[in-house]
Amino acid sequence: MSRPILEVIALGPEDAVAAQSGGADRLELVSDMAADGLTPARETFAAVRAAVDIPVRVMLRATDGFAAGGAAALAALCEEARALRAEGAEEFVLGFLTDDGRADLAAVSDLAEAIGPRARWTFHRAIDRAADRNAVRKQLADQPGLDTYLTAGSASGVDDGLATLLAEAARGDEPGYEPRIMAGGGLQLKHVPVLREAGVTAFHIGTASRPAGWDSPVSPSAVRTWRTTLDG
């Protein structure tokens, strides 16, 4: 098996440096974890980009929840996405649902257009709140740049969603299932062996990289423990 990807949530350059030193392959850059991660300031992205040389995926999300909001809110988010792209961002994280739990194709398509066809992006844990996960994958199958689903398999976390993750990993050659599964959301070290055995090759951690909580920075040693476990 090839080396799995380890992605760590970062709130700023201090986190970014700590995550890279611990062995992270990629960062998810966000602000305001009290709202489960919102779009960071352009200045924060620039500082992080200057501090590390691993890929940085930037969150595109203006409010808590998985609705894009009205036309004005979506237009503002697209403008911010273009500004981040101009600042040098090349990878992003996004995901929106309609009120009935389907993928909000209008919002996703507008943002995909804003960041451009060369940008790569993750559809985040909105899929774990979808009415029909398979339908969302089929809806998004032709979206340019989509290469990853960040998912716990369940809205309540990997413990409850493990069977779903294993089932979806087995469908990797079906239409809509080509994007990489990145397991995250209540992910624990105990989940790693069974997910690796099933062919899952990407893992995402937030609180697991911060033993002292969100008010403290990323711990390089905590990240290193995950790196060692994944590589083992």
Helices and strands as residue ranges (DSSP letters): E 5-10, H 13-22, E 26-29, G 33-35, H 42-51, E 56-59, H 71-87, E 91-94, H 105-115, E 120-123, G 125-129, H 133-139, E 146-151, H 158-169, E 180-183, G 189-191, H 192-197, E 202-205, G 207-209, H 220-231
